Amino acid sequence: MKIKDFAVERWMDAYENNCEINIAESCVDSLVLEDLICISSQNHHKSNEAVFQMKKKEFVDDLFNMKLTYGAIEGSDRFKKGIASLYENVELNQITVTHGAIGANYLVLMSLIEPKDEVITFLPTYQQHYSVPESIGAKVHKIQLKAENDFLPDMDELKSLVNSKTKMISFPNPNNPTGASLDEEMLKKIVETARSVGAYILSDEAYRGMNHEGKRFTTSIVDLYEKGISTSSMSKTFALAGLRTGWVCSSRDVIEEINKLRDYNHISCSMIDDYIASIALENKDKIIDRSLDIIKANVKIVDEWLSENPGFSYVKPKAGPVIVLKFDLDMPSKEFCKRLLDEEGVLVIPGGTLDIEGHFRVGIGNNTNDLIEGLKRISRFYKMI
Ligand SMILES: Cc1ncc(COP(=O)(O)O)c(C=O)c1O
């Protein structure tokens, strides 16, 4: 099996420890455990400090007394109840817990895709969605998302690509890196097309729950389609990437198929991560309040910055903590980003690693002061070129 380098991971790995200002991260500014316990202590009748001390003691006692067995193989019921609460109509046996959304996507693709199959994805995307199927030997059709269509896919193009070999339509929703979001109406059209050939839809919902306006949660594919597969994790919306915990949610048939492979490379996930993730999901609304507060404040800052920096533009994102900024220079994005790093110490992600040349990706879930400083330095760098 030959697989392409995961370009974003390579870039981050090479430079994230050698920068002064990192505004490349796609997570919402991560929580420390104290924040989590603090969040879980809010809205109680007693004073917050007393509740905090009580919750902290409970947390430490639970961890001290935890016997570290393999635990519940597919994830604890407590955690799976939290996950099920993110969907309209999902039973606990439709969920399996994984090593992040990256582990979830990998299990799904490796379990269901065969060399004779065809897969359709949208570009730009999270690279797993095409490099993994390609490494299996499947043919991947890539639909280019265009700024003039708000980075939403062309439904006629999608219809023209499906055929009896189409095994899966696979994409992140909300999208990384554009921050575009497929709403229920558009998802229904994709479902109709997938259903016409019996294809699965893998909707990587790692950024779900962070719509900037209106209802926070976009409709999940599992609540729309019998062959829909949702993957997600604690990393982005819940700001707990360090847990390395995610899940697959689908029909029981798909979960059983995935668990066959999962037995060979997971056994189970960490009991400690499962326990902490359960607390987080029991406090999901408060964590999302925090995530959206950070993101919305940062979108305002980007908008103000764009109004003063006409060399840059974007399609305003609808959801999640990543955006792509277009720059009006005749320079490859990798060169732009490497020089920005060398000359100003600012780390962003070149569009060239994300199938969107002429752009770079910025995380708007990052610490606001870092974003302000990073943008200031980008302006200075641009003026010096
Ligand atoms: C769209 C998308 N899916 C999955 C992942 C993997 O996230 P994790 O494994 O931390 O859940 C990422 C990380 O950047 C992502 O952007």
The ligand as an SDF file (V2000), in Angstrom:
LIG
                    3D

 16 16  0  0  0  0  0  0  0  0999 V2000
  -12.0410   17.5530    8.8760 C   0  0  0  0  0  0  0  0  0  0  0  0
  -11.1960   16.8710    9.8970 C   0  0  0  0  0  0  0  0  0  0  0  0
  -11.4650   15.6100   10.2250 N   0  0  0  0  0  0  0  0  0  0  0  0
  -10.7450   14.9460   11.1340 C   0  0  0  0  0  0  0  0  0  0  0  0
   -9.6880   15.5440   11.7770 C   0  0  0  0  0  0  0  0  0  0  0  0
   -8.9160   14.7710   12.7900 C   0  0  0  0  0  0  0  0  0  0  0  0
   -9.1580   15.2740   14.0640 O   0  0  0  0  0  0  0  0  0  0  0  0
   -9.0020   14.4200   15.3900 P   0  0  0  0  0  0  0  0  0  0  0  0
   -8.3580   13.1310   15.0560 O   0  0  0  0  0  0  0  0  0  0  0  0
   -8.1920   15.2550   16.2970 O   0  0  0  0  0  0  0  0  0  0  0  0
  -10.3770   14.2200   15.8980 O   0  0  0  0  0  0  0  0  0  0  0  0
   -9.3380   16.8510   11.4540 C   0  0  0  0  0  0  0  0  0  0  0  0
   -8.1790   17.5130   12.0990 C   0  0  0  0  0  0  0  0  0  0  0  0
   -7.7240   18.5450   11.7080 O   0  0  0  0  0  0  0  0  0  0  0  0
  -10.1180   17.5360   10.4980 C   0  0  0  0  0  0  0  0  0  0  0  0
   -9.8500   18.7930   10.1600 O   0  0  0  0  0  0  0  0  0  0  0  0
  1  2  1  0
  2  3  1  0
  2 15  2  0
  3  4  2  0
  4  5  1  0
  5  6  1  0
  5 12  2  0
  6  7  1  0
  7  8  1  0
  8  9  2  0
  8 10  1  0
  8 11  1  0
 12 13  1  0
 12 15  1  0
 13 14  2  0
 15 16  1  0
M  END
$$$$
